[in-house]
């Protein structure tokens, strides 16, 4: 059964009157007329079926029941106000939209180092994250590339060269020793910015016929397939370093593609300097700088 509570307006009118011991003062506090306050008090007395005030002309005095009830109501309303203020003042989630690879292999492992990590609400997109902040339910987008967009502040975050990665199990099983060995394996291709022809050219195999293989909309899918011993992908060094260190992936050969800008921080220009958005941007840049992968810190590839 539902709670049988008195009307809240009547409770407020009685509590304010009892606290001030004045109908006029209660009316001023609640922006009501004295007549409305008196009406609410009578309604509460009717609900309780008991008298709360003793009236003698214009003088008020609380009954014993009224005095006890008023004290408890004041405490309850004070607690109610404190809890309401706490909810209103609580930090709102910082909504971050990212690609799956950046989120899983770079951002999430580092989040414990962010002081307000518990306030991050992270979502991922299968393709390029939407930059329409009117509809993407995000405060910050980790966008692919550093392409400028009108109305947004786009700050380059990460640049990286690429090299092939394979699972240690598949590498040993297929006895991969030279770049041409990759031509008899399954290669995974990227829907955007695929660079296998560039890498093979750097490896001295320009124009070679590439073996067939699936094409994926993001590099995380191909990297996951590599971890399952299904083939070889061309991974971004800045993204997979941690996975290689863990032993789940193995880098193949010293040959790399030329570095390219791969991620940038995008925020609405009007909100880019909001305290927590700015703090998150600063933290992302500091983490990337510590690894030497921000575009201005990345050494140029040797010609």
N, C-alpha and C positions, 0 to 999 in steps of 0.2 A: 504493500500500500504506500501511496505517496505521503510525504510529510504534510501534516496539517499545520501550516505556518500562518502567522498573522500577516496582514498586508505590510509590505516593507515601508511604504510611505507612512503608515500609522506608527510603526516602530520608530522611525527616524523622528517624527514629530514629537512623540512622547519622550524619547531619550534627550532630544535637544531642550525641550521644555524643562525636564527634570534637572538637567545639567545647569541651565541658566536660572532655573526657578522663575522663569518669565516667559509667557506666551509671546510677548512682543519680540523679545530677543531671539527666541526660537524661529519666529516668522522671518526675521531679518536674515538669520543664518541660512535658512532653507529657501529664501526668496519666495515666500508664501504670505498670504494675509493672515492676521491673527485669527480671523474667523475659520480659515481653512485648517489651521493648526488645531483649534478647539474641536473641529469636526473630526479630524483624524484621531485625536485622543479619545473622543467618545466612541469612535468605531473600534478602537483597540480595547477599550473597557468592555464593549459589547462582545467582542470576540472572546475575551478572557472571562467574561461574566463576573467581573470583580471591579471594584472601584480602586483607581490608582492615585487620584488626587482628592483631597478634601478642599472644598471651595467655600470661601466665606467672603462674598463680595468680589473684590478684585484680588484678593489674597489667595495664594496657592500654598498647599502643604501636602507633601507626599504621605500617603498611607504607609503603614509598615510594609505591606506587600509591594506597594509602588516603589518604595525606597530600595528594597532588595532587588526587585526586578530591574530598576533603572541602573543600579550599579553593575549588574551582570551584563545588561545590554551595552553599556559604555565600554566595558572590557571587550565584548564580542565585536563591536563596531571598530574599535581601535585595532584589534587583530586583523579584522577584515580589510581595513584600510592599508595596514602594513603589508599584508600579503598581496593585495592588489598592486601597490606601488612596486613591490619586488618583481612581479610579473611584467609590469609595464617597462621597468628599467632594465630587465634582463637583456643581455646582448642577443641580437637576432642572428640567425645563421648567416654565414658568409657563403653564398652560393657560387660554386666553381664548376664550370663546364669544361671538359677536356676530352682529348682522344684517349682510347683505352690504353695504348702503349705508354703514353706519358704518365697517366694516372697509376698504372700497375707497376711499372718498372722504375719510375723516377720519383713521382710525387709522394705516393703512399709510404714507401719506405723511409722518407725523410720527415713526414708529418709529425712524428713524436718530438722533433726538435722545435716545432712551432709552438709558441706559448699559448695560442688560442686555437689549437688544433681541434679541440672538442666542439668548436663553433663552426667548423667547416662542413658544409653539405656538398659532397662531391657527386657529380653525375658525369657519365661518359656518353659519347655519341659514336655511332658506327662509322660515319663518314666525317667530313670536316664539320666541326662544331658551328652551330648557327651564330652569326654575329648580330642578329636582330634582337637587341636587348628588350624590345617591347613584348617579345613572345617567347624568348628562350629561357625564362625563369632563372637567370644568372646575374651575378654581380661582376664576375670576372670570367673571361674565356681565355683558355690557353689555345690560341689559334695556330693553325698550320701556316708556316711562313710568316714573314713580317710585312705582308702587303698592307699598305695604308687603307683606311676606310673612313670616309667623311663622318664626322661626329664622334669618332672613337679615338682614344689615345692608345696607340699601338707601340709597345716597347719591346724591341728584340730581346729575347731571353737566351736562346740556345742555337748554336751552330755545330755542325758535326760532319765529319767524313764518314764513309761507309766501308764495310768489309764483310766478306762472307762469314756466316756462323753456322755451326753444325753441332749436333749432339756428340759428346765423346763416344757414345756407343756406336753411332752410325759411322763416325770417322774411322774407328778401329775396324769395324766390320767391312767397310768398303776400301780400306787401305788408301785413304786420301792423302796424297803426298805433294801433288803438283796442281796448278790451276786447271790444266786440261782434264784432270780427273773429275772435275765438277760437271763436265759435259755428259757423263754417263749417269748422273744422278738427277733426281727431281729438283728443279729450281722453283722457288716461289717468287711470283712477280707482284709488284705493287701497282694498284690502279692509278695512283698519283705519283709522279716523279720516279718511275722505275729507272734504275741505273745499271742494270746488268751489262748492257753493251759498253757503257763507259768503263765499268770495272774491268771487263775482259780486255778492252783496249789498253788500259793501264798495265794489265798483266802480260801484254805482248801478244794477245790473241784477237786483235782488231778484226771485225767482220766475220768472226766465227759464227756458225749456225748454232743457235741456242736450243737446248732441249725443251720440249713442251713441259708445261707445268701450270698449276692453278694461279689465278690472279685474285688478290684479296684487296678489299677496300681500305684496310689499314694494316700497318706493319705488325701490330700485336697479334693478329691472326696467324700471319706467316711465322712469327717467332714462336708462337705456341706450338705450331705444327713441327717446327724444328726440334723443340724440346721433346716431342713425341717420336723422334727418330724418323720423321717422314721425308726429310729432304734438307735443302740448304736455302737460307734466305740472306739477303744483303741488308745487314742491320746497321743502324746508326750507333756509332761508338758511344756517344754521350748517353744514349738510352739504355744500352745493354751491358755497360761496364759491370754493374752490380751482379747481373746474371752470370756473366763470365767468371767473375770472382767467386761466385757460389759454386761453380763447377757444373752448372746445368747446361751451359753452352761453352763452345770452344771456338776461339777465333781462328780463321784460316788465313795464313800468309800475311806478309807485311804490306801488300799492295792495298791502297785505299783510293776511293774517289776523291775529288776535290771537295773541300768543306763547303757546306751550304747552310743557309739559315733555315732552321726547321721549326722552331717554336717562338711565339711572341705572346706577350701579355696584352690582352685587349680589354678595355673598360670604357664605358661612356665618358666622354670628355667632361661632362658636367659633374660626374661623381668620382673622377679619377683620384682626387685628393681627399676623399672621405677617409677618416682616420684608419679604419680597419682595412679598407681596400689598399690604401697607401702602404700600410704595414705589411700586408700580404705581398704586394709587389716588391717591396724592399727585401723581404725575406727570400722570395724566389730568386731575385737577382744575386743576393749574397750566397745562396746555396750554389747557384750556377757558377759564380765567380770563383768560389772555393775549388771547383773542379776544373776551372780554366776553359769552360765551354761557352761563355758568352761570346757573341760574334767578334767584339773588338779585342778579346783576349786570345782568340784561337790563332795559333801560328799559321801563316800561309803555307799551303802545300808546296813542296819543292817542285820546281819545274824540270 
